[in-house]
Amino acid sequence: MVELNLYRRRLLSGVGFALVAGAATCGGLRLTSRIGQSNSGHIKIDRADLREINDRWIFDCHADIDLPSQIQLGLESGVPLQFIVSLRVIASTRFWPDQTLLSVEHTYRLVYYELTRHYRVQSAANENSTNKRSLLSALDELGSVHAMDVTSSVRDSDALTNARNRRMASVSIKLDQRALPMPLQPLFSSDWRLASEAFTWPLS
């Protein structure tokens, strides 16, 4: 009788442990699922503008940038990130191929300094830089282009200023994979890929 009661207690103990372990496993799976969904990252351009001011062409845009966890971990481990902002304006006609009126790429660099715990956003064109204490503010700075003069990249100024032409502008932002350390450069699919869809609008 004593042996039977001992057996029952062990059996109940084993069942209880299995239930607790199963609940923990399910909770872990749900947590992993939530992490996977929140760590996808994105670059979403929500507005852009190109206008002529005193014979100069001035470009502005804003994008919401969210780094995937893998890229954020790399940044905070000392991997510098380089982003390319690409702007293009074409004139489309019914009978002729599209004509590129303006094409420019601008590069920004994002670096984290662990010693001082700050982020630096730097423009490759003029080496102007801004220091930020949080990643959120650094990404907001990175996604904001204010009053960029792109006049020197105009290929056909007459066609660009001619309002009778159907002129379409497009901008995109991407992480420059070629600037990453060689082991991190993606071949086919990787957590180190990050790019926006093209944001397109007609010039008025």
TORVO-303930 format. One record per residue (C-alpha): residue number from 1; residue in three letters; x, y, z. Coordinates in Angstrom, 3 decimals, padded with zeros to 6 digits. Example, Ala and Ser with C-alpha at 12.3 -4.5 7.8 and 13.67 -1.06 7.14 Angstrom:
% residues 2
@i: 1 aa: Ala X: 012.300 Y: -004.500 Z: 007.800
@i: 2 aa: Ser X: 013.670 Y: -001.060 Z: 007.140
% end
This chain:
% residues 204
@i: 1 aa: Met X: 000.000 Y: 000.000 Z: 000.000
@i: 2 aa: Val X: 002.845 Y: 002.325 Z: 000.865
@i: 3 aa: Glu X: 004.550 Y: 001.515 Z: -002.434
@i: 4 aa: Leu X: 001.291 Y: 002.214 Z: -004.310
@i: 5 aa: Asn X: 000.896 Y: 005.637 Z: -002.681
@i: 6 aa: Leu X: 004.523 Y: 006.456 Z: -003.463
@i: 7 aa: Tyr X: 003.966 Y: 005.482 Z: -007.085
@i: 8 aa: Arg X: 000.867 Y: 007.705 Z: -007.285
@i: 9 aa: Arg X: 002.733 Y: 010.696 Z: -005.847
@i: 10 aa: Arg X: 005.542 Y: 010.270 Z: -008.355
@i: 11 aa: Leu X: 003.051 Y: 009.924 Z: -011.193
@i: 12 aa: Leu X: 001.196 Y: 013.117 Z: -010.203
@i: 13 aa: Ser X: 004.479 Y: 014.957 Z: -009.775
@i: 14 aa: Gly X: 005.578 Y: 013.920 Z: -013.257
@i: 15 aa: Val X: 002.287 Y: 015.017 Z: -014.824
@i: 16 aa: Gly X: 002.475 Y: 018.374 Z: -013.065
@i: 17 aa: Phe X: 006.022 Y: 018.945 Z: -014.292
@i: 18 aa: Ala X: 005.002 Y: 018.078 Z: -017.837
@i: 19 aa: Leu X: 002.127 Y: 020.574 Z: -017.717
@i: 20 aa: Val X: 004.399 Y: 023.361 Z: -016.421
@i: 21 aa: Ala X: 007.061 Y: 022.584 Z: -019.015
@i: 22 aa: Gly X: 004.479 Y: 022.532 Z: -021.768
@i: 23 aa: Ala X: 003.081 Y: 025.912 Z: -020.724
@i: 24 aa: Ala X: 006.564 Y: 027.395 Z: -020.600
@i: 25 aa: Thr X: 007.347 Y: 026.018 Z: -024.052
@i: 26 aa: Cys X: 004.150 Y: 027.448 Z: -025.523
@i: 27 aa: Gly X: 004.864 Y: 030.791 Z: -023.894
@i: 28 aa: Gly X: 008.370 Y: 030.708 Z: -025.312
@i: 29 aa: Leu X: 007.014 Y: 030.003 Z: -028.784
@i: 30 aa: Arg X: 004.574 Y: 032.915 Z: -028.511
@i: 31 aa: Leu X: 007.365 Y: 035.187 Z: -027.309
@i: 32 aa: Thr X: 009.620 Y: 034.072 Z: -030.157
@i: 33 aa: Ser X: 006.806 Y: 034.741 Z: -032.595
@i: 34 aa: Arg X: 006.301 Y: 038.263 Z: -031.263
@i: 35 aa: Ile X: 010.023 Y: 038.954 Z: -031.409
@i: 36 aa: Gly X: 010.213 Y: 037.706 Z: -034.981
@i: 37 aa: Gln X: 007.344 Y: 039.965 Z: -036.007
@i: 38 aa: Ser X: 008.780 Y: 043.049 Z: -034.312
@i: 39 aa: Asn X: 012.322 Y: 042.511 Z: -035.577
@i: 40 aa: Ser X: 011.607 Y: 042.617 Z: -039.308
@i: 41 aa: Gly X: 012.589 Y: 046.285 Z: -039.653
@i: 42 aa: His X: 011.619 Y: 048.656 Z: -042.449
@i: 43 aa: Ile X: 012.300 Y: 051.885 Z: -044.320
@i: 44 aa: Lys X: 009.097 Y: 053.716 Z: -045.290
@i: 45 aa: Ile X: 009.279 Y: 057.030 Z: -047.143
@i: 46 aa: Asp X: 006.201 Y: 059.070 Z: -046.257
@i: 47 aa: Arg X: 006.903 Y: 062.324 Z: -048.092
@i: 48 aa: Ala X: 009.292 Y: 063.878 Z: -050.607
@i: 49 aa: Asp X: 009.568 Y: 067.126 Z: -052.539
@i: 50 aa: Leu X: 011.749 Y: 068.599 Z: -055.275
@i: 51 aa: Arg X: 011.360 Y: 072.274 Z: -056.140
@i: 52 aa: Glu X: 013.177 Y: 075.028 Z: -057.993
@i: 53 aa: Ile X: 014.238 Y: 078.024 Z: -055.907
@i: 54 aa: Asn X: 016.271 Y: 080.829 Z: -057.498
@i: 55 aa: Asp X: 017.545 Y: 078.557 Z: -060.280
@i: 56 aa: Arg X: 018.531 Y: 075.898 Z: -057.778
@i: 57 aa: Trp X: 016.859 Y: 072.499 Z: -057.346
@i: 58 aa: Ile X: 016.206 Y: 071.704 Z: -053.694
@i: 59 aa: Phe X: 015.258 Y: 068.226 Z: -052.422
@i: 60 aa: Asp X: 013.549 Y: 067.227 Z: -049.161
@i: 61 aa: Cys X: 012.238 Y: 063.901 Z: -047.920
@i: 62 aa: His X: 011.372 Y: 062.047 Z: -044.750
@i: 63 aa: Ala X: 011.413 Y: 058.327 Z: -044.040
@i: 64 aa: Asp X: 010.565 Y: 056.188 Z: -041.029
@i: 65 aa: Ile X: 013.488 Y: 053.832 Z: -040.400
@i: 66 aa: Asp X: 013.345 Y: 050.845 Z: -038.068
@i: 67 aa: Leu X: 016.357 Y: 048.543 Z: -037.815
@i: 68 aa: Pro X: 015.904 Y: 044.770 Z: -037.554
@i: 69 aa: Ser X: 017.340 Y: 043.336 Z: -034.347
@i: 70 aa: Gln X: 020.274 Y: 041.736 Z: -036.170
@i: 71 aa: Ile X: 021.342 Y: 045.028 Z: -037.747
@i: 72 aa: Gln X: 020.830 Y: 046.951 Z: -034.498
@i: 73 aa: Leu X: 022.955 Y: 044.401 Z: -032.640
@i: 74 aa: Gly X: 025.675 Y: 044.761 Z: -035.265
@i: 75 aa: Leu X: 025.564 Y: 048.568 Z: -035.036
@i: 76 aa: Glu X: 025.893 Y: 048.503 Z: -031.248
@i: 77 aa: Ser X: 028.739 Y: 045.995 Z: -031.583
@i: 78 aa: Gly X: 030.777 Y: 048.429 Z: -033.688
@i: 79 aa: Val X: 029.601 Y: 047.784 Z: -037.267
@i: 80 aa: Pro X: 029.140 Y: 051.127 Z: -039.105
@i: 81 aa: Leu X: 026.057 Y: 051.343 Z: -041.330
@i: 82 aa: Gln X: 025.947 Y: 053.208 Z: -044.615
@i: 83 aa: Phe X: 022.696 Y: 054.250 Z: -046.265
@i: 84 aa: Ile X: 022.145 Y: 055.466 Z: -049.829
@i: 85 aa: Val X: 019.420 Y: 057.960 Z: -050.757
@i: 86 aa: Ser X: 018.734 Y: 057.726 Z: -054.509
@i: 87 aa: Leu X: 016.789 Y: 060.443 Z: -056.335
@i: 88 aa: Arg X: 015.793 Y: 060.282 Z: -060.001
@i: 89 aa: Val X: 013.626 Y: 062.406 Z: -062.275
@i: 90 aa: Ile X: 012.484 Y: 061.205 Z: -065.688
@i: 91 aa: Ala X: 010.478 Y: 062.737 Z: -068.501
@i: 92 aa: Ser X: 008.122 Y: 060.285 Z: -070.138
@i: 93 aa: Thr X: 006.655 Y: 060.681 Z: -073.606
@i: 94 aa: Arg X: 004.269 Y: 058.628 Z: -075.660
@i: 95 aa: Phe X: 006.565 Y: 057.826 Z: -078.593
@i: 96 aa: Trp X: 010.110 Y: 058.042 Z: -077.175
@i: 97 aa: Pro X: 011.959 Y: 056.239 Z: -074.363
@i: 98 aa: Asp X: 011.980 Y: 057.885 Z: -070.947
@i: 99 aa: Gln X: 014.638 Y: 060.564 Z: -070.541
@i: 100 aa: Thr X: 016.565 Y: 060.900 Z: -067.263
@i: 101 aa: Leu X: 016.613 Y: 064.551 Z: -066.283
@i: 102 aa: Leu X: 018.233 Y: 064.214 Z: -062.864
@i: 103 aa: Ser X: 019.987 Y: 061.372 Z: -061.072
@i: 104 aa: Val X: 021.845 Y: 061.536 Z: -057.786
@i: 105 aa: Glu X: 022.882 Y: 059.295 Z: -054.903
@i: 106 aa: His X: 023.683 Y: 060.649 Z: -051.470
@i: 107 aa: Thr X: 025.337 Y: 058.578 Z: -048.753
@i: 108 aa: Tyr X: 024.877 Y: 058.794 Z: -044.992
@i: 109 aa: Arg X: 026.820 Y: 056.919 Z: -042.339
@i: 110 aa: Leu X: 025.498 Y: 055.784 Z: -038.961
@i: 111 aa: Val X: 028.011 Y: 054.842 Z: -036.251
@i: 112 aa: Tyr X: 027.628 Y: 053.950 Z: -032.581
@i: 113 aa: Tyr X: 030.385 Y: 054.873 Z: -030.084
@i: 114 aa: Glu X: 030.197 Y: 052.565 Z: -027.105
@i: 115 aa: Leu X: 032.661 Y: 054.549 Z: -024.972
@i: 116 aa: Thr X: 030.526 Y: 057.708 Z: -025.003
@i: 117 aa: Arg X: 027.254 Y: 055.885 Z: -025.758
@i: 118 aa: His X: 026.162 Y: 058.120 Z: -028.587
@i: 119 aa: Tyr X: 025.233 Y: 057.716 Z: -032.249
@i: 120 aa: Arg X: 026.666 Y: 059.784 Z: -035.077
@i: 121 aa: Val X: 024.925 Y: 060.492 Z: -038.393
@i: 122 aa: Gln X: 027.334 Y: 061.804 Z: -041.012
@i: 123 aa: Ser X: 026.865 Y: 062.988 Z: -044.583
@i: 124 aa: Ala X: 029.462 Y: 061.637 Z: -046.988
@i: 125 aa: Ala X: 029.107 Y: 064.631 Z: -049.331
@i: 126 aa: Asn X: 030.042 Y: 067.429 Z: -046.942
@i: 127 aa: Glu X: 031.140 Y: 065.451 Z: -043.854
@i: 128 aa: Asn X: 028.617 Y: 067.320 Z: -041.698
@i: 129 aa: Ser X: 027.692 Y: 065.187 Z: -038.694
@i: 130 aa: Thr X: 025.140 Y: 065.147 Z: -035.899
@i: 131 aa: Asn X: 025.449 Y: 063.338 Z: -032.576
@i: 132 aa: Lys X: 022.416 Y: 061.728 Z: -030.926
@i: 133 aa: Arg X: 022.018 Y: 060.084 Z: -027.540
@i: 134 aa: Ser X: 019.349 Y: 057.589 Z: -028.601
@i: 135 aa: Leu X: 018.976 Y: 055.290 Z: -031.573
@i: 136 aa: Leu X: 015.438 Y: 056.559 Z: -032.152
@i: 137 aa: Ser X: 016.574 Y: 060.167 Z: -032.595
@i: 138 aa: Ala X: 019.534 Y: 059.047 Z: -034.731
@i: 139 aa: Leu X: 017.228 Y: 057.129 Z: -037.082
@i: 140 aa: Asp X: 014.900 Y: 060.124 Z: -037.286
@i: 141 aa: Glu X: 017.866 Y: 062.287 Z: -038.254
@i: 142 aa: Leu X: 019.004 Y: 059.686 Z: -040.763
@i: 143 aa: Gly X: 015.580 Y: 059.583 Z: -042.401
@i: 144 aa: Ser X: 015.267 Y: 063.371 Z: -042.717
@i: 145 aa: Val X: 016.753 Y: 065.150 Z: -045.735
@i: 146 aa: His X: 016.402 Y: 068.925 Z: -045.543
@i: 147 aa: Ala X: 017.146 Y: 071.424 Z: -048.327
@i: 148 aa: Met X: 019.617 Y: 069.269 Z: -050.254
@i: 149 aa: Asp X: 020.889 Y: 071.154 Z: -053.307
@i: 150 aa: Val X: 020.919 Y: 068.687 Z: -056.217
@i: 151 aa: Thr X: 021.397 Y: 071.244 Z: -059.014
@i: 152 aa: Ser X: 024.786 Y: 069.854 Z: -059.998
@i: 153 aa: Ser X: 023.164 Y: 066.479 Z: -060.772
@i: 154 aa: Val X: 020.703 Y: 067.898 Z: -063.322
@i: 155 aa: Arg X: 021.313 Y: 066.404 Z: -066.761
@i: 156 aa: Asp X: 018.891 Y: 068.501 Z: -068.791
@i: 157 aa: Ser X: 017.921 Y: 071.756 Z: -067.085
@i: 158 aa: Asp X: 015.679 Y: 072.955 Z: -069.921
@i: 159 aa: Ala X: 013.600 Y: 069.778 Z: -069.903
@i: 160 aa: Leu X: 013.480 Y: 069.752 Z: -066.102
@i: 161 aa: Thr X: 012.111 Y: 073.287 Z: -065.908
@i: 162 aa: Asn X: 009.656 Y: 072.780 Z: -068.764
@i: 163 aa: Ala X: 006.288 Y: 072.221 Z: -067.099
@i: 164 aa: Arg X: 004.844 Y: 070.857 Z: -070.353
@i: 165 aa: Asn X: 006.924 Y: 067.710 Z: -069.891
@i: 166 aa: Arg X: 005.463 Y: 064.852 Z: -067.866
@i: 167 aa: Arg X: 008.121 Y: 064.719 Z: -065.168
@i: 168 aa: Met X: 008.091 Y: 061.974 Z: -062.550
@i: 169 aa: Ala X: 010.395 Y: 061.932 Z: -059.525
@i: 170 aa: Ser X: 011.251 Y: 058.894 Z: -057.438
@i: 171 aa: Val X: 013.345 Y: 058.386 Z: -054.320
@i: 172 aa: Ser X: 014.467 Y: 055.270 Z: -052.471
@i: 173 aa: Ile X: 016.644 Y: 054.564 Z: -049.434
@i: 174 aa: Lys X: 018.623 Y: 051.405 Z: -048.764
@i: 175 aa: Leu X: 021.335 Y: 050.010 Z: -046.549
@i: 176 aa: Asp X: 024.535 Y: 049.839 Z: -048.587
@i: 177 aa: Gln X: 025.415 Y: 046.141 Z: -048.439
@i: 178 aa: Arg X: 028.752 Y: 046.709 Z: -050.200
@i: 179 aa: Ala X: 029.930 Y: 048.867 Z: -047.288
@i: 180 aa: Leu X: 029.384 Y: 046.093 Z: -044.730
@i: 181 aa: Pro X: 032.288 Y: 043.926 Z: -043.543
@i: 182 aa: Met X: 032.751 Y: 041.014 Z: -045.939
@i: 183 aa: Pro X: 031.301 Y: 038.272 Z: -043.645
@i: 184 aa: Leu X: 028.072 Y: 040.295 Z: -043.310
@i: 185 aa: Gln X: 027.504 Y: 041.029 Z: -046.977
@i: 186 aa: Pro X: 024.357 Y: 039.091 Z: -047.969
@i: 187 aa: Leu X: 024.370 Y: 036.738 Z: -050.945
@i: 188 aa: Phe X: 020.789 Y: 035.586 Z: -051.393
@i: 189 aa: Ser X: 018.727 Y: 036.280 Z: -048.276
@i: 190 aa: Ser X: 019.904 Y: 037.785 Z: -045.027
@i: 191 aa: Asp X: 018.869 Y: 039.786 Z: -041.986
@i: 192 aa: Trp X: 021.263 Y: 042.441 Z: -043.290
@i: 193 aa: Arg X: 019.024 Y: 043.447 Z: -046.191
@i: 194 aa: Leu X: 017.102 Y: 046.680 Z: -045.650
@i: 195 aa: Ala X: 015.573 Y: 048.906 Z: -048.337
@i: 196 aa: Ser X: 012.529 Y: 051.037 Z: -048.987
@i: 197 aa: Glu X: 010.096 Y: 050.836 Z: -051.833
@i: 198 aa: Ala X: 010.418 Y: 053.645 Z: -054.353
@i: 199 aa: Phe X: 008.377 Y: 056.725 Z: -053.462
@i: 200 aa: Thr X: 007.138 Y: 058.326 Z: -056.713
@i: 201 aa: Trp X: 005.370 Y: 061.617 Z: -057.373
@i: 202 aa: Pro X: 004.769 Y: 063.980 Z: -060.323
@i: 203 aa: Leu X: 006.549 Y: 067.327 Z: -060.433
@i: 204 aa: Ser X: 004.133 Y: 070.205 Z: -060.642
% end
